[in-house]
Amino acid sequence: MTYLALLGGLYLIITGIIGKGKAFRSKIGTPLSEKEARTVRITYIIVGVILLAVAVVSGIELFFGT
């Protein structure tokens, strides 16, 4: 779980910063408006940070056996 949360968090943060991928396109394939793209970018970064926090807590429990 630690490694999956770490990889997922890093992926989401990098994707949110770069701003490319399927999440930044509409259903018909056109790019999202700037407001919608900004919302997706912020959501990706927030979820990525939460996953990194989960990775830290899970790693502490894994390595220190609390």
PDB file of N, CA, C and O in Angstrom:
ATOM      1  N   MET A   1       0.816  -1.185   0.000  1.00  0.00           N
ATOM      2  CA  MET A   1       0.000   0.000   0.000  1.00  0.00           C
ATOM      3  C   MET A   1       0.863   1.254   0.000  1.00  0.00           C
ATOM      4  O   MET A   1       0.533   2.246  -0.649  1.00  0.00           O
ATOM      5  N   THR A   2       1.944   1.201   0.715  1.00  0.00           N
ATOM      6  CA  THR A   2       2.832   2.358   0.779  1.00  0.00           C
ATOM      7  C   THR A   2       3.339   2.731  -0.603  1.00  0.00           C
ATOM      8  O   THR A   2       3.312   3.895  -1.002  1.00  0.00           O
ATOM      9  N   TYR A   3       3.799   1.727  -1.318  1.00  0.00           N
ATOM     10  CA  TYR A   3       4.384   2.002  -2.625  1.00  0.00           C
ATOM     11  C   TYR A   3       3.336   2.421  -3.648  1.00  0.00           C
ATOM     12  O   TYR A   3       3.593   3.291  -4.480  1.00  0.00           O
ATOM     13  N   LEU A   4       2.169   1.814  -3.590  1.00  0.00           N
ATOM     14  CA  LEU A   4       1.096   2.204  -4.514  1.00  0.00           C
ATOM     15  C   LEU A   4       0.634   3.624  -4.255  1.00  0.00           C
ATOM     16  O   LEU A   4       0.413   4.385  -5.197  1.00  0.00           O
ATOM     17  N   ALA A   5       0.484   3.992  -2.992  1.00  0.00           N
ATOM     18  CA  ALA A   5       0.076   5.357  -2.656  1.00  0.00           C
ATOM     19  C   ALA A   5       1.151   6.350  -3.073  1.00  0.00           C
ATOM     20  O   ALA A   5       0.831   7.435  -3.559  1.00  0.00           O
ATOM     21  N   LEU A   6       2.414   5.998  -2.893  1.00  0.00           N
ATOM     22  CA  LEU A   6       3.515   6.877  -3.283  1.00  0.00           C
ATOM     23  C   LEU A   6       3.541   7.072  -4.797  1.00  0.00           C
ATOM     24  O   LEU A   6       3.633   8.198  -5.285  1.00  0.00           O
ATOM     25  N   LEU A   7       3.458   5.970  -5.531  1.00  0.00           N
ATOM     26  CA  LEU A   7       3.467   6.069  -6.992  1.00  0.00           C
ATOM     27  C   LEU A   7       2.239   6.809  -7.524  1.00  0.00           C
ATOM     28  O   LEU A   7       2.350   7.642  -8.423  1.00  0.00           O
ATOM     29  N   GLY A   8       1.081   6.501  -6.969  1.00  0.00           N
ATOM     30  CA  GLY A   8      -0.147   7.178  -7.392  1.00  0.00           C
ATOM     31  C   GLY A   8      -0.106   8.662  -7.092  1.00  0.00           C
ATOM     32  O   GLY A   8      -0.514   9.475  -7.922  1.00  0.00           O
ATOM     33  N   GLY A   9       0.381   9.024  -5.917  1.00  0.00           N
ATOM     34  CA  GLY A   9       0.484  10.439  -5.549  1.00  0.00           C
ATOM     35  C   GLY A   9       1.440  11.197  -6.451  1.00  0.00           C
ATOM     36  O   GLY A   9       1.139  12.306  -6.892  1.00  0.00           O
ATOM     37  N   LEU A  10       2.585  10.604  -6.724  1.00  0.00           N
ATOM     38  CA  LEU A  10       3.550  11.255  -7.620  1.00  0.00           C
ATOM     39  C   LEU A  10       2.986  11.399  -9.030  1.00  0.00           C
ATOM     40  O   LEU A  10       3.155  12.436  -9.671  1.00  0.00           O
ATOM     41  N   TYR A  11       2.317  10.357  -9.506  1.00  0.00           N
ATOM     42  CA  TYR A  11       1.723  10.411 -10.838  1.00  0.00           C
ATOM     43  C   TYR A  11       0.693  11.537 -10.942  1.00  0.00           C
ATOM     44  O   TYR A  11       0.701  12.313 -11.897  1.00  0.00           O
ATOM     45  N   LEU A  12      -0.189  11.614  -9.948  1.00  0.00           N
ATOM     46  CA  LEU A  12      -1.233  12.635  -9.993  1.00  0.00           C
ATOM     47  C   LEU A  12      -0.659  14.044  -9.897  1.00  0.00           C
ATOM     48  O   LEU A  12      -1.137  14.951 -10.578  1.00  0.00           O
ATOM     49  N   ILE A  13       0.352  14.238  -9.066  1.00  0.00           N
ATOM     50  CA  ILE A  13       0.956  15.560  -8.950  1.00  0.00           C
ATOM     51  C   ILE A  13       1.652  15.947 -10.247  1.00  0.00           C
ATOM     52  O   ILE A  13       1.510  17.078 -10.712  1.00  0.00           O
ATOM     53  N   ILE A  14       2.395  15.033 -10.826  1.00  0.00           N
ATOM     54  CA  ILE A  14       3.095  15.333 -12.087  1.00  0.00           C
ATOM     55  C   ILE A  14       2.101  15.597 -13.209  1.00  0.00           C
ATOM     56  O   ILE A  14       2.279  16.535 -13.987  1.00  0.00           O
ATOM     57  N   THR A  15       1.058  14.779 -13.300  1.00  0.00           N
ATOM     58  CA  THR A  15       0.036  14.983 -14.325  1.00  0.00           C
ATOM     59  C   THR A  15      -0.679  16.313 -14.120  1.00  0.00           C
ATOM     60  O   THR A  15      -0.975  17.012 -15.088  1.00  0.00           O
ATOM     61  N   GLY A  16      -0.957  16.669 -12.868  1.00  0.00           N
ATOM     62  CA  GLY A  16      -1.599  17.944 -12.582  1.00  0.00           C
ATOM     63  C   GLY A  16      -0.732  19.128 -12.954  1.00  0.00           C
ATOM     64  O   GLY A  16      -1.237  20.141 -13.438  1.00  0.00           O
ATOM     65  N   ILE A  17       0.559  19.014 -12.735  1.00  0.00           N
ATOM     66  CA  ILE A  17       1.465  20.117 -13.079  1.00  0.00           C
ATOM     67  C   ILE A  17       1.633  20.232 -14.582  1.00  0.00           C
ATOM     68  O   ILE A  17       1.603  21.336 -15.125  1.00  0.00           O
ATOM     69  N   ILE A  18       1.811  19.103 -15.264  1.00  0.00           N
ATOM     70  CA  ILE A  18       2.015  19.118 -16.717  1.00  0.00           C
ATOM     71  C   ILE A  18       0.732  19.515 -17.441  1.00  0.00           C
ATOM     72  O   ILE A  18       0.773  20.289 -18.397  1.00  0.00           O
ATOM     73  N   GLY A  19      -0.388  18.995 -16.996  1.00  0.00           N
ATOM     74  CA  GLY A  19      -1.677  19.363 -17.583  1.00  0.00           C
ATOM     75  C   GLY A  19      -1.991  18.672 -18.895  1.00  0.00           C
ATOM     76  O   GLY A  19      -2.663  19.245 -19.752  1.00  0.00           O
ATOM     77  N   LYS A  20      -1.517  17.455 -19.063  1.00  0.00           N
ATOM     78  CA  LYS A  20      -1.824  16.704 -20.283  1.00  0.00           C
ATOM     79  C   LYS A  20      -2.420  15.363 -19.904  1.00  0.00           C
ATOM     80  O   LYS A  20      -2.201  14.871 -18.797  1.00  0.00           O
ATOM     81  N   GLY A  21      -3.159  14.781 -20.805  1.00  0.00           N
ATOM     82  CA  GLY A  21      -3.754  13.483 -20.557  1.00  0.00           C
ATOM     83  C   GLY A  21      -5.244  13.499 -20.849  1.00  0.00           C
ATOM     84  O   GLY A  21      -5.806  14.519 -21.247  1.00  0.00           O
ATOM     85  N   LYS A  22      -5.868  12.358 -20.646  1.00  0.00           N
ATOM     86  CA  LYS A  22      -7.290  12.218 -20.958  1.00  0.00           C
ATOM     87  C   LYS A  22      -8.168  13.092 -20.072  1.00  0.00           C
ATOM     88  O   LYS A  22      -9.242  13.518 -20.498  1.00  0.00           O
ATOM     89  N   ALA A  23      -7.738  13.358 -18.871  1.00  0.00           N
ATOM     90  CA  ALA A  23      -8.560  14.156 -17.953  1.00  0.00           C
ATOM     91  C   ALA A  23      -8.685  15.604 -18.412  1.00  0.00           C
ATOM     92  O   ALA A  23      -9.596  16.311 -17.981  1.00  0.00           O
ATOM     93  N   PHE A  24      -7.798  16.046 -19.265  1.00  0.00           N
ATOM     94  CA  PHE A  24      -7.808  17.429 -19.723  1.00  0.00           C
ATOM     95  C   PHE A  24      -8.483  17.575 -21.088  1.00  0.00           C
ATOM     96  O   PHE A  24      -8.321  18.592 -21.763  1.00  0.00           O
ATOM     97  N   ARG A  25      -9.230  16.565 -21.483  1.00  0.00           N
ATOM     98  CA  ARG A  25      -9.989  16.608 -22.739  1.00  0.00           C
ATOM     99  C   ARG A  25     -11.446  16.280 -22.445  1.00  0.00           C
ATOM    100  O   ARG A  25     -11.753  15.548 -21.504  1.00  0.00           O
ATOM    101  N   SER A  26     -12.340  16.830 -23.263  1.00  0.00           N
ATOM    102  CA  SER A  26     -13.767  16.534 -23.091  1.00  0.00           C
ATOM    103  C   SER A  26     -14.077  15.163 -23.683  1.00  0.00           C
ATOM    104  O   SER A  26     -13.194  14.495 -24.220  1.00  0.00           O
ATOM    105  N   LYS A  27     -15.326  14.755 -23.582  1.00  0.00           N
ATOM    106  CA  LYS A  27     -15.725  13.444 -24.094  1.00  0.00           C
ATOM    107  C   LYS A  27     -15.517  13.318 -25.596  1.00  0.00           C
ATOM    108  O   LYS A  27     -15.242  12.226 -26.092  1.00  0.00           O
ATOM    109  N   ILE A  28     -15.642  14.420 -26.323  1.00  0.00           N
ATOM    110  CA  ILE A  28     -15.482  14.346 -27.779  1.00  0.00           C
ATOM    111  C   ILE A  28     -14.046  14.621 -28.221  1.00  0.00           C
ATOM    112  O   ILE A  28     -13.763  14.654 -29.418  1.00  0.00           O
ATOM    113  N   GLY A  29     -13.137  14.818 -27.262  1.00  0.00           N
ATOM    114  CA  GLY A  29     -11.727  14.942 -27.590  1.00  0.00           C
ATOM    115  C   GLY A  29     -11.203  16.358 -27.691  1.00  0.00           C
ATOM    116  O   GLY A  29     -10.015  16.550 -27.948  1.00  0.00           O
ATOM    117  N   THR A  30     -12.040  17.343 -27.501  1.00  0.00           N
ATOM    118  CA  THR A  30     -11.565  18.725 -27.564  1.00  0.00           C
ATOM    119  C   THR A  30     -10.979  19.128 -26.212  1.00  0.00           C
ATOM    120  O   THR A  30     -11.398  18.608 -25.178  1.00  0.00           O
ATOM    121  N   PRO A  31     -10.023  20.038 -26.211  1.00  0.00           N
ATOM    122  CA  PRO A  31      -9.444  20.475 -24.935  1.00  0.00           C
ATOM    123  C   PRO A  31     -10.487  21.177 -24.063  1.00  0.00           C
ATOM    124  O   PRO A  31     -11.416  21.808 -24.567  1.00  0.00           O
ATOM    125  N   LEU A  32     -10.317  21.054 -22.765  1.00  0.00           N
ATOM    126  CA  LEU A  32     -11.222  21.707 -21.824  1.00  0.00           C
ATOM    127  C   LEU A  32     -10.971  23.211 -21.825  1.00  0.00           C
ATOM    128  O   LEU A  32      -9.907  23.677 -22.231  1.00  0.00           O
ATOM    129  N   SER A  33     -11.960  23.952 -21.367  1.00  0.00           N
ATOM    130  CA  SER A  33     -11.762  25.392 -21.221  1.00  0.00           C
ATOM    131  C   SER A  33     -10.743  25.621 -20.108  1.00  0.00           C
ATOM    132  O   SER A  33     -10.453  24.718 -19.323  1.00  0.00           O
ATOM    133  N   GLU A  34     -10.209  26.827 -20.050  1.00  0.00           N
ATOM    134  CA  GLU A  34      -9.176  27.123 -19.059  1.00  0.00           C
ATOM    135  C   GLU A  34      -9.697  26.946 -17.629  1.00  0.00           C
ATOM    136  O   GLU A  34      -8.970  26.465 -16.760  1.00  0.00           O
ATOM    137  N   LYS A  35     -10.945  27.330 -17.385  1.00  0.00           N
ATOM    138  CA  LYS A  35     -11.522  27.195 -16.052  1.00  0.00           C
ATOM    139  C   LYS A  35     -11.674  25.723 -15.673  1.00  0.00           C
ATOM    140  O   LYS A  35     -11.352  25.337 -14.549  1.00  0.00           O
ATOM    141  N   GLU A  36     -12.161  24.903 -16.601  1.00  0.00           N
ATOM    142  CA  GLU A  36     -12.316  23.468 -16.323  1.00  0.00           C
ATOM    143  C   GLU A  36     -10.959  22.797 -16.150  1.00  0.00           C
ATOM    144  O   GLU A  36     -10.797  21.955 -15.267  1.00  0.00           O
ATOM    145  N   ALA A  37      -9.987  23.155 -16.975  1.00  0.00           N
ATOM    146  CA  ALA A  37      -8.653  22.566 -16.874  1.00  0.00           C
ATOM    147  C   ALA A  37      -8.007  22.937 -15.539  1.00  0.00           C
ATOM    148  O   ALA A  37      -7.318  22.118 -14.932  1.00  0.00           O
ATOM    149  N   ARG A  38      -8.228  24.161 -15.088  1.00  0.00           N
ATOM    150  CA  ARG A  38      -7.685  24.589 -13.806  1.00  0.00           C
ATOM    151  C   ARG A  38      -8.305  23.781 -12.666  1.00  0.00           C
ATOM    152  O   ARG A  38      -7.612  23.399 -11.722  1.00  0.00           O
ATOM    153  N   THR A  39      -9.601  23.525 -12.755  1.00  0.00           N
ATOM    154  CA  THR A  39     -10.284  22.721 -11.740  1.00  0.00           C
ATOM    155  C   THR A  39      -9.724  21.302 -11.705  1.00  0.00           C
ATOM    156  O   THR A  39      -9.480  20.754 -10.629  1.00  0.00           O
ATOM    157  N   VAL A  40      -9.520  20.708 -12.876  1.00  0.00           N
ATOM    158  CA  VAL A  40      -8.957  19.357 -12.948  1.00  0.00           C
ATOM    159  C   VAL A  40      -7.539  19.357 -12.391  1.00  0.00           C
ATOM    160  O   VAL A  40      -7.160  18.447 -11.655  1.00  0.00           O
ATOM    161  N   ARG A  41      -6.760  20.365 -12.737  1.00  0.00           N
ATOM    162  CA  ARG A  41      -5.373  20.457 -12.271  1.00  0.00           C
ATOM    163  C   ARG A  41      -5.325  20.542 -10.744  1.00  0.00           C
ATOM    164  O   ARG A  41      -4.541  19.836 -10.109  1.00  0.00           O
ATOM    165  N   ILE A  42      -6.153  21.397 -10.158  1.00  0.00           N
ATOM    166  CA  ILE A  42      -6.176  21.547  -8.694  1.00  0.00           C
ATOM    167  C   ILE A  42      -6.625  20.251  -8.024  1.00  0.00           C
ATOM    168  O   ILE A  42      -6.065  19.848  -7.005  1.00  0.00           O
ATOM    169  N   THR A  43      -7.637  19.599  -8.600  1.00  0.00           N
ATOM    170  CA  THR A  43      -8.120  18.331  -8.039  1.00  0.00           C
ATOM    171  C   THR A  43      -7.029  17.268  -8.076  1.00  0.00           C
ATOM    172  O   THR A  43      -6.830  16.553  -7.094  1.00  0.00           O
ATOM    173  N   TYR A  44      -6.325  17.156  -9.188  1.00  0.00           N
ATOM    174  CA  TYR A  44      -5.241  16.179  -9.298  1.00  0.00           C
ATOM    175  C   TYR A  44      -4.165  16.440  -8.253  1.00  0.00           C
ATOM    176  O   TYR A  44      -3.686  15.503  -7.614  1.00  0.00           O
ATOM    177  N   ILE A  45      -3.782  17.685  -8.074  1.00  0.00           N
ATOM    178  CA  ILE A  45      -2.722  18.012  -7.125  1.00  0.00           C
ATOM    179  C   ILE A  45      -3.175  17.735  -5.696  1.00  0.00           C
ATOM    180  O   ILE A  45      -2.397  17.207  -4.903  1.00  0.00           O
ATOM    181  N   ILE A  46      -4.412  18.078  -5.349  1.00  0.00           N
ATOM    182  CA  ILE A  46      -4.912  17.827  -3.994  1.00  0.00           C
ATOM    183  C   ILE A  46      -4.965  16.329  -3.703  1.00  0.00           C
ATOM    184  O   ILE A  46      -4.531  15.885  -2.640  1.00  0.00           O
ATOM    185  N   VAL A  47      -5.491  15.559  -4.636  1.00  0.00           N
ATOM    186  CA  VAL A  47      -5.571  14.102  -4.429  1.00  0.00           C
ATOM    187  C   VAL A  47      -4.164  13.504  -4.360  1.00  0.00           C
ATOM    188  O   VAL A  47      -3.928  12.576  -3.586  1.00  0.00           O
ATOM    189  N   GLY A  48      -3.232  14.022  -5.155  1.00  0.00           N
ATOM    190  CA  GLY A  48      -1.854  13.550  -5.103  1.00  0.00           C
ATOM    191  C   GLY A  48      -1.210  13.808  -3.756  1.00  0.00           C
ATOM    192  O   GLY A  48      -0.496  12.951  -3.235  1.00  0.00           O
ATOM    193  N   VAL A  49      -1.452  14.974  -3.187  1.00  0.00           N
ATOM    194  CA  VAL A  49      -0.899  15.298  -1.866  1.00  0.00           C
ATOM    195  C   VAL A  49      -1.513  14.397  -0.793  1.00  0.00           C
ATOM    196  O   VAL A  49      -0.816  13.945   0.115  1.00  0.00           O
ATOM    197  N   ILE A  50      -2.805  14.141  -0.899  1.00  0.00           N
ATOM    198  CA  ILE A  50      -3.455  13.245   0.061  1.00  0.00           C
ATOM    199  C   ILE A  50      -2.856  11.837  -0.039  1.00  0.00           C
ATOM    200  O   ILE A  50      -2.606  11.192   0.979  1.00  0.00           O
ATOM    201  N   LEU A  51      -2.630  11.367  -1.264  1.00  0.00           N
ATOM    202  CA  LEU A  51      -2.020  10.041  -1.425  1.00  0.00           C
ATOM    203  C   LEU A  51      -0.593  10.004  -0.882  1.00  0.00           C
ATOM    204  O   LEU A  51      -0.171   8.985  -0.335  1.00  0.00           O
ATOM    205  N   LEU A  52       0.147  11.088  -1.024  1.00  0.00           N
ATOM    206  CA  LEU A  52       1.491  11.122  -0.439  1.00  0.00           C
ATOM    207  C   LEU A  52       1.423  11.072   1.087  1.00  0.00           C
ATOM    208  O   LEU A  52       2.265  10.442   1.727  1.00  0.00           O
ATOM    209  N   ALA A  53       0.437  11.727   1.661  1.00  0.00           N
ATOM    210  CA  ALA A  53       0.258  11.664   3.112  1.00  0.00           C
ATOM    211  C   ALA A  53      -0.089  10.235   3.543  1.00  0.00           C
ATOM    212  O   ALA A  53       0.411   9.752   4.558  1.00  0.00           O
ATOM    213  N   VAL A  54      -0.938   9.569   2.777  1.00  0.00           N
ATOM    214  CA  VAL A  54      -1.271   8.172   3.063  1.00  0.00           C
ATOM    215  C   VAL A  54      -0.017   7.302   2.963  1.00  0.00           C
ATOM    216  O   VAL A  54       0.176   6.398   3.775  1.00  0.00           O
ATOM    217  N   ALA A  55       0.826   7.569   1.979  1.00  0.00           N
ATOM    218  CA  ALA A  55       2.066   6.803   1.821  1.00  0.00           C
ATOM    219  C   ALA A  55       2.991   6.996   3.022  1.00  0.00           C
ATOM    220  O   ALA A  55       3.627   6.047   3.477  1.00  0.00           O
ATOM    221  N   VAL A  56       3.063   8.218   3.529  1.00  0.00           N
ATOM    222  CA  VAL A  56       3.922   8.488   4.686  1.00  0.00           C
ATOM    223  C   VAL A  56       3.400   7.750   5.918  1.00  0.00           C
ATOM    224  O   VAL A  56       4.169   7.086   6.613  1.00  0.00           O
ATOM    225  N   VAL A  57       2.109   7.862   6.189  1.00  0.00           N
ATOM    226  CA  VAL A  57       1.525   7.197   7.361  1.00  0.00           C
ATOM    227  C   VAL A  57       1.652   5.682   7.223  1.00  0.00           C
ATOM    228  O   VAL A  57       2.008   5.002   8.185  1.00  0.00           O
ATOM    229  N   SER A  58       1.370   5.159   6.057  1.00  0.00           N
ATOM    230  CA  SER A  58       1.472   3.724   5.827  1.00  0.00           C
ATOM    231  C   SER A  58       2.921   3.245   5.937  1.00  0.00           C
ATOM    232  O   SER A  58       3.183   2.160   6.457  1.00  0.00           O
ATOM    233  N   GLY A  59       3.849   4.050   5.450  1.00  0.00           N
ATOM    234  CA  GLY A  59       5.267   3.705   5.559  1.00  0.00           C
ATOM    235  C   GLY A  59       5.744   3.686   6.981  1.00  0.00           C
ATOM    236  O   GLY A  59       6.522   2.814   7.368  1.00  0.00           O
ATOM    237  N   ILE A  60       5.281   4.651   7.782  1.00  0.00           N
ATOM    238  CA  ILE A  60       5.654   4.680   9.199  1.00  0.00           C
ATOM    239  C   ILE A  60       5.130   3.431   9.897  1.00  0.00           C
ATOM    240  O   ILE A  60       5.844   2.803  10.679  1.00  0.00           O
ATOM    241  N   GLU A  61       3.887   3.075   9.613  1.00  0.00           N
ATOM    242  CA  GLU A  61       3.322   1.874  10.233  1.00  0.00           C
ATOM    243  C   GLU A  61       4.031   0.607   9.751  1.00  0.00           C
ATOM    244  O   GLU A  61       4.213  -0.337  10.520  1.00  0.00           O
ATOM    245  N   LEU A  62       4.425   0.588   8.490  1.00  0.00           N
ATOM    246  CA  LEU A  62       5.106  -0.582   7.939  1.00  0.00           C
ATOM    247  C   LEU A  62       6.489  -0.778   8.544  1.00  0.00           C
ATOM    248  O   LEU A  62       6.848  -1.888   8.935  1.00  0.00           O
ATOM    249  N   PHE A  63       7.263   0.298   8.620  1.00  0.00           N
ATOM    250  CA  PHE A  63       8.652   0.175   9.045  1.00  0.00           C
ATOM    251  C   PHE A  63       8.834   0.225  10.554  1.00  0.00           C
ATOM    252  O   PHE A  63       9.792  -0.349  11.071  1.00  0.00           O
ATOM    253  N   PHE A  64       7.940   0.897  11.274  1.00  0.00           N
ATOM    254  CA  PHE A  64       8.097   1.001  12.714  1.00  0.00           C
ATOM    255  C   PHE A  64       7.096   0.147  13.475  1.00  0.00           C
ATOM    256  O   PHE A  64       7.166   0.077  14.702  1.00  0.00           O
ATOM    257  N   GLY A  65       6.161  -0.507  12.780  1.00  0.00           N
ATOM    258  CA  GLY A  65       5.253  -1.476  13.381  1.00  0.00           C
ATOM    259  C   GLY A  65       4.376  -0.956  14.498  1.00  0.00           C
ATOM    260  O   GLY A  65       4.257  -1.592  15.545  1.00  0.00           O
ATOM    261  N   THR A  66       3.765   0.192  14.286  1.00  0.00           N
ATOM    262  CA  THR A  66       2.912   0.739  15.329  1.00  0.00           C
ATOM    263  C   THR A  66       1.587   0.067  15.384  1.00  0.00           C
ATOM    264  O   THR A  66       0.750   0.417  16.215  1.00  0.00           O
TER     265      THR A  66
END
